[in-house]
Amino acid sequence: MQLGVLLRSFPFALAGSVIAACVVSYAMLAVVPRTQVIGWLAITLLVASFRLGAMLHYRRVRGRPGAGSRWLRQMVTGNIASGTLWGLPFAYWTFFVPLEYQFFFIVVLFGLGTGAIYSNYMVLPAVYGFVMPTFAPPFIALAVQPSAVNLALVTGGIAYVVATIAFIHRMNSTHLNALRLSYENLALLQQVRLEKEAAERSDLEKSRFLAAASHDLRQPVHAMSLFLGLLANERLSTHGRYLVENITRASAAMGHLFDALLNISRLDAGVIHPRLENIQLDRLLDQIRAEYTPQARQKGLALTVRRSAALVHSDPVLLDRILRNLVSNAIAHTSSGRVLVGCRRRNGAIRVEVWDTGPGIPQREHERIFWEFHQLQNPERDRSKGLGLGLSIVRRTVALLGHSLALRSIEGKGTAFLLEVEAHRVSVAPSPAAPEETQAESRRQALAIEPAKGQLILVIDDDAQNREGLQLLLESWGHRVVAAAGGAEMVERIAAVPGKPRLIVSDYRLREHETGIQAIDRLHEEYNDEAIPALLVSGDTDPARLIEAAARSIPVLHKPVEVDTLKSWVEKRLAAGEAP
């Protein structure tokens, strides 16, 4: 960096020195012999030419090792030579020229010294190499010629040199410190960049680990769910049915834990697209009041949900999920007192507030509670207290909707979450039904679909237990099933099966790096019909997989799938295939 500054300023300093030499030569012709002046000017220009050549050579080779230190030595040597060419002749000529020319010499030297400050201050040896041989000889020459004027000139000149050197040292120190800070800042920025990349890699590796672990854990749980569905259709004793129902509930609970992880993957993948509309907020609040009041009473809490006639502009399903998470979280962490849900108008927006009288959240934890898997007062990782993903999902969903979420909490007194939602838009009609009503109606419509039985369904899954369980379950529903571990095996098996399949159900991650989408494409090509409905049932929650499936408009069910949900989707896809 120092050499770079020197390299940029050197051409201007050299040009100034050459111009000054020409001007001085012209002026000195009147009082100094012509041969001396021309000889001095010729030597000065020759030295300047060598210095210019050295600089140009360095520009060409400065990337080579040692080039910088070599040019710096040449620079100091050139300054000494140039300073000597100015100092010694001026010292000699002071013995013969009139007083006004002696003043002229001092002015020229002061100008050269000032130029040296700004062109060489980054390299102190270069400054001393020019200043000392430039000023010392004339001052000595003037000092040996005793007179009041000469004494004043010498005293003023020495004062100037001392001040110049002090100023150069200060400039050098200031700029070196600035360069040092600049390098330290660059190093810090580099360190921050590396740490950011490491954090991103860690986060990506964590997501991949969770996706892989989730996939491997979901497979046996899904198989268990399928076989439990078959077992529920059998004739069992009262005690046997009681055991099956409890096992089913335990399996469903495990599925809900997996779904929490899946929600994180979906939000990170960007496959959830909000459907914004005007919502009657009171409908959401009524549902929350009805659902959570018994839960609050069971803990001895008072749940108060204030009615509100406000209309908000949001996604009803996602907004409902946010509010349920916040209310459920407030009830779970409040041991006595009450939970209050209310609304306020703030700056043209509606703020939904959830207050509780729980233990409060320490200031240092206000950000951490939104981290994944971070829980307060649960060091034993009690599963009944959840996974620590609820608030992480809430924050992601709030960001997706463009809303804002604030937290207020006082230790020992309670906590408040403040969700600010855009007020309704006049041009959009309010949603006629609450999310639960809409979803319930969709479920009723799905269950009302009764496609003909005996349909041919192709099942592809490389896990033998999942494949066999799904095949037996579909057959128990009255369908014909051909099952295989992969696309190639399925093509071989359907060669002797008459008719065209009405549905393809496939796992996503198959053997030999084959994907369910590739297997579905292969079967579409085999039957020359891309309209055959397909359904992916997978334990893979990798965001990239979700994006790929969404791009192909293939529905994805994530293992473990509840039997009723699976039946509903199978019937829905079969009905879609029958539609004209």
N, C-alpha and C positions, 0 to 999 in steps of 0.2 A: 504493500500500500504506500509506504514512504517513497519508494522508487517511482511508483506511478505518479505521485504528486510532483516529484522532481522532474520527471520526464515531460509532464504537461507544461510546466512553467519554464523549462530550460530554453526552448526556442525563442520565447519572448525576451528573456534575459540576454541571450546571445545576440539577438537582433539589436537590442538597445545598446549593448556594449559596442557593437560595430558602428552604429550610427554616431554614438558619442565619440568614438575614435576619429571618425571622419570630420566631425564638427571641430574637435580639438585640433586636429592637424591643420585644418584651414585657418583657424585662429592663430596658431603658433607660427605660421609661415612669416608673420610680420616681425617676430622677435627672435626666432630660433633658426639656425642655418637650415637651408632647404634639405640638404642631404640627411641631416639628423631626423627631420620630421618624416621624410619619405621612408627612410629606413625603419623608423619606429612603427609607422603605419603598416608597412609591408609585413613586419614580423607579427604585429598584432592580428592582421587579417589571416596570416598563415596559421597561427595558433587557433584562431576561431574556426578555420576550415577543418583542422584536425579534430577539434571538439565536435563540430557538426557531423563529421564522418563517423566518429565514435558513437554518437547518439543514434544515427541512422542504422549503423550496424547492430546496435543493441536492440533496436525495435524489431529487426529481422530475427534475432536469435534469442530473445528474452525468455522464450520457453525452455531453453536448454539449461541444464544444471550448471551453476556457477556463473551464468551470464550476468546476473544482477550485481553480484559482488565485484566482478571484473569491471563493469561499467562505472560502478561507484568509485573504485580506485582511480579510474581514468578521469572521472568527474572532479575528484579532489585535486589530482595532479594538474588538471587543466585550470582549475581555479587558482592554484598557487602560481602557475605560469602567467595567467592573465593578470592577477593582482600584482605580481612582480613587474610586468610590463607597464602597468600604470604607476606604481609607486616609485621605482628607481629613476625613470626619466624625469618625472615631476620633481623629485628631490634634487636631481642634478641641475635642472633648469631654474630652480628657485634662486640659485646663486647669480644668475645673469639677467633674469627678466624683471621688468618693473613691478612695483607693488600691486598694481591693478591685476596683473596676470597671476600673481601669487594668490590673490583673492579668487580669481577665475579657477585656478587649480583646486582650491579648497571646495568651491561650489560643485565642480565636476565630481570630486571624490565623494562628497556627501550624497550626490545623486546616485553614484555607483553603489555606495554603501546601502542606501535605501532599497535599491533594486535587488541587492544581494539578500536583504532581509526576506522579501516576499518570494524570491525564487528558490532560496536554499534553506529556509528555516526548518524544514523537516529533517535535514541532515546537518548536524552541527559541525562535523569536520569540514564539510564543504564551505560553510560560512566562514569559519576561522581561516581556511585555506585561501580565501579571497581577501577578507577584511584586514588581516594582520600585515601581509606584504604590501597592501595598497596604502594603508595609512601610516605605518611605522616609519618608512624612509622619509617622506615629506616632513613629518613632524620633527624628526631628528635634524633634518637639514635646516628647518626654520629655527629650531632651538639653538643651533650653533651660530646663528646670525642674530646677536643680541640687539633687540629693539623692543619698544613697548608694543608695537603692532604685531610683531612676530610672536611675542610672548602671549598676547591675547588670542592670536590664531591658534597657537599650540594648545593653550588652555581650553579654548572652546572646542577644538577638534578632539582632544582627549575626552572631554565631557560627553561629546557626541558619541564617540566610540563606546565608552562605558555604558551609556544609556542604550545604545543600539544592541550591544551584546546582552544586556539585561532583558531588553524587550524580546530579542530572539529566543533567549532561553525560556521566557514565559510563553511565547507563542508555541515553541517546540513542545513544552510540557503540556500545554492545553490541548494541542492537536493529537499528541500521542495518547493522552488520556481519553480523548474522544474516539480515537481509533481502537483503543483497548476496549472501551465500552461497546463500540460497534461490534467488535469480534465476539465479546461476551454475549451481546444480544443475539448475534447470529448463532452462537453456540446454543444459547437457551432456546431460540426458535427451532433449531435443529433437534434439540433434545425433546421439546414439546411435540414436534412433528413425529419423532420416532415413538414417543410414548403414546401419542394419539393412534399411530398405526398399530402399535402393540395392543392397545385397548380395543381397537376395531377388530384385530385378528382374534383376540381373546373372546370378544363378543360373538364373532362369527363361529369360532370353534365351539363356544358354548351352545349356540343355536344348533350347530350340526350334531353335537353330542346329544342334546335334548331330543332332536328329531330322530337320531338313530336309536337312542335308548327308548324313546316313546314307541317307535315302530316295533322294536323287539318285545317290549312289554305288552303292547296292545294285541299281538298275535294270539298268545294263549288265552288272554282275557276274552277276546272276541270268540274264540273257539268255545270257551266255557259258556258264553252267553248263548251261542247257537244251540249247544247241546241242552242247556237249561230250557230253552224254548221248546225243544223236542220233548224233554222230560215233563214239562208242564201239561202237555197234551195227553200224557199217559194217565191211566187210572192209578191213583195213589191213595194210600191211607191218609187219614187226617193228619197224623204226625208227619208222614212223608211229605205231604203238600206243605205243611208248616215249614219243614226244613228247606224245601225247594224255594219257597217264597223268601225266606231269609237269605239264602244263598244268592237269589236273584237281586235282592235289595243291596247286598254287599257288592255284587258285580256292578250294579248300576252306580253305586257310590264311587267305585273305582273309575268307572267311565266318566263321571263328572269331574274327577281330578284330572283325567287326561284332557277333558274338554277345556279346562282352565289353561293348560299349556297350549292347546290348539288355538284358543282365542288370541294368545300372544303371537303365535306364528301367523295367523290370518291378518292381524293388524300390521305386523312388520312387513308382510308380503305385499300389502296394498291391494288385496283382492276384495276388501270390503268397501263397497261404494255407497255412501249415504244417499237415501232417498228423502230429500228435504220437502216438508210440507207444513202447512199450518196445523197445529195440534191444540186441542182443548186440554189444557194442562190439568184441569180438574179430573178428567177421565183417568189419567195416569195416577194421580194422587189417590183417587178412590180405590183403585186396584191395589195400591201399596198399603193403604189403610186396612183394607179387607184381608190382605195376605199376611201382614206382619203384626197386626194387633194381637192375635193369639200367641205368637212367638214372644212378644214383649210381655204379655200377661204371665206367661209361663215363668219368666225371670223376675216377676214382680215389678215390672217397669210400666210406666204410663207412656203410651205412644200417642202423640197429638199431631194430627195432620190437618193443617189449616186449609180450608177450601179456598179456591182461587178461580176467578172467572177469566183469567188471563189466557191469551192465545200466544203460542210461541212457534217459531219457525225452526224445525229440526227434523231429524229422523225419528219417528215414534219408537221403533224397536230399539235403536241404540240409546236414545235418551232414557227409555224405560230401564235399560240394562244399567246405565250409569246410576240412576236414582236408587234402584234396587241394591246395587253394590254399596252405595253410601249408607242407606238405611240399615241394611243387614250388618254392615260393619259397625255402625253406631250401637245397635242392639247387642252385638256380640261382645263389645268392649265396655259396656256399661253394666255395672253390677247393681246399682241402685239409683233411684231418681226417675228421670224421664228422657225421652227422645222427642224432639220437636222438629216438624217439617213445615216450612212456611215459604211464602213468596213475597218479594218486594219489587217495586219498579225502580230502576236505577238508570238514568241517562238514556232513556229510550229502550232499555233492555229489561228483561225479567230475570231476577236473581232468585234462584231456588236455594234455600238454606236448610241444612240438616244439622241440628244442634243436639248435643248429648251432655250428660252430667257424669261422664266417665272419668278415668284417672288423668286425662290430658296427655299431651305429647310434648316431651322436652324439645326445646328450641333446636338443639343439635340434631334431632331426628326428623325435623320438618321436611327435609328433602329425601332422607333415606327411606321413609315409609312408602315412597313411590317406587323404590327399587324392587326388582323382581326377587321374590323369595325372602324379602326382609320383613320380619315380624318382631313386634315388641312384646315382651312378657311371654315369650314362648320358646325358651331355650331348649326345652325337651322335644320341640318339633311335634307337638301333639296334633295328629291329623284332624281331630275334631275342630281345631281352630283354623283350619284351612291351610293353603299352601303359601300364602303371602303374595298372591298374584292379583288380588282384587283391585287394589289401588293402582297397581301398574297398568292393568287393563283400563281402569277408569281414565287415567291420564292420557293414554294413547287414544282412547275413544273421544275424549274431549277435544284433543288436538285434531282428530280426523273431522269432527263436526265444525271446527272453527269456533268453539265456545271457549270460555275461560273458567279456570277452577282456582279458588284461593282457599287457604287454610288459616284458621285462627285457633289457638289453643293455649290454655293456661293449666300448668300442672296442678293437679288436685281439684280442679274445678270443671273441666270439660273441654270439648272440642267442637268446632263448627267448620263444615265444608260449605263453601259458597260457590254455587255453579251459576254463571251468568250466561243466559241464552238469549238469542236474538228474538225480539218481539215479532208478532205475526206480520206477514206482508199482506197488504190490502188486496193485491191482485190474485192471491192464491186462496182458494176455498179451504176451510178447516177440514181436517180429517174427520170423517163421520164416525169412526170407531177407534177404540183404544187398541194398542198393539195386541193385547191378549185376546180381545174379541176377534180381531182380524185373523190372528194365528189360529184361534180355535175354529173359526169358520173355515179356514183353509184345511185344517185337519179333518173337519167334518166332510168337506167336499172330497178330500183325498180318500177317506174311508168309504165314501159313497160310490167310489169308482169300483166297479166289479167286472173286470175283464174276464173273458171266458177262461176256464181252466183247461189244463192239458196243453199249455203253450210250451214250445221248445225254448229252453233257456240254456245258454252256454256259460259255464262257470270256469274262470281261470284263476288259480291261486297256487303258488308253489309250496305253501304250507299244507301238509297232508291233513292235519286236523281241521283247519279252517275249511279246506276244500270239501272234506267229507261232511262236516257239520252243515255247511251251506247247502250242499246237494241234498242231504236228508231233509232239511227244513223246507226247501223248495218243493221237494217231492211230496212232503206232508201237506202242502198247500194245493196239491193236485196238478203240478206241472211236470213236464218231461225235462230231464236235466242231463246234459253231457258235461262232464268235468275233466279238466286237464291241468297240468302244472305249468304249461307255457303255450305260446302261440303255435309253434311247430307241432307240438303234440296234439293240440286241439284240431289243427287242420287234418292230421291223420285220422283222428277219431270221428270227425264229422263226414268223412268221405263215404261212409256206409250208412249215414243217417239221412233219411229223406226229409225234404222240406227245408224251409228257411227259418232260422231262429227269430224269435220275436224280441229277444233281449240278450245282451251280452253283459255279464257281471264279472269284473276282473279286479284283482289286486293291482296295485301300482308297481311295486318293486318285485320283479320276477327274477328267475335265475339267468345267469350268463349276461347280466347287465341289460336284459330286456325289460321294457316298461309296459305297464298295462295299456297305455295309449298306443304303443307300437303294436301290441297284440290285437287291439280293437281295430286298428287300421288294416292289419293283415287280414282279419276276418271280413271286414267291409270289402276289401279287394277280392277275397276269395268268392264272396257271394255277389260281387259287382253291385253292391247296394250300400251306399253310405248313410241311408236313412234308418238302418237298423238301430234302435235305441241302445244306449250303453250306460253303464253305471260303474263308477269306480268305488270300491270299498277297500280302503287302505289304512295302514297304520303309519304311513309316512306323512309327517306334518312339516316337512321342509318348505319354507316360503317359496322357493323356486318351483317346487312341484305344484303348489297351489296356483301359482300364476300360470303355469303351463296348462293345467286342467281347465282353469277359467277361460283361457284363450280358446280352447277347443269346445267350450260350452258343454262339457261333460260333467254331470253332477258328481260330487265327491262325498261319500260317507266315510267318516273316520272311525276306525275300530277303537274300542268295542261299540257295536251298534246294537241298540235295543231291538228286540224282535219285532215289536209293534211298529217301530220306525222303519225297520228294514222292509216289512210287509207293505207298509204304506207306499214306500218309494218303488218297490217292485211293481205294485199294481198301477202306480202313476205312470211309470215308464212303459209298461205294457199298454196302457190306455193311449199313451202318446203315439205308440206304434200303430194302433188301430185307427187313430184319427186320420181323416182324409187329408 
